[in-house]
């Protein structure tokens, strides 16, 4: 299992470069952004998880980052539930896909298993692609309101 081994420097570097390139592409070079302090702190954790190949963790933390960003900079509401927050304040597409994927990983359904140990071996490419998509959704949330 790749994620349990000492990270391969080449793979780790490629993932780090991809992450940083995507981050740079999503920002307008002349804009200022209001970024949640908690979202910024969690972004470091997201990059570490992604680079190490902890893709499920990256997906789970992505929703936490988006929630922190939107709650602190867009809604200013601690009481709104996450599903409603994402629906009302996230300006990109497929946020419900990410929320539901995260929920399948976090909340077990005893009648319909969403994750097994086999997935750690047989679904790595899918997990990585889903993690990349979730990372880009985080960047969308962080940079959706330039000039704030």
Buried (B, 14 or more C-beta within 10 A) or exposed (E): EEBEEEBEEEEBEEBBEBBEEBBEEBEEEEEEBEBBEBBEEBBEBBBBBBBBBBBBBBBBBBBBBBBBBBBBBBBEEEEBEBEEBBEEBBEBEBBEEBBEBBBBBEEEEEEEEEEEEEBBEEBBEEBBEBBBBBBBBBBBBBBBBEEE
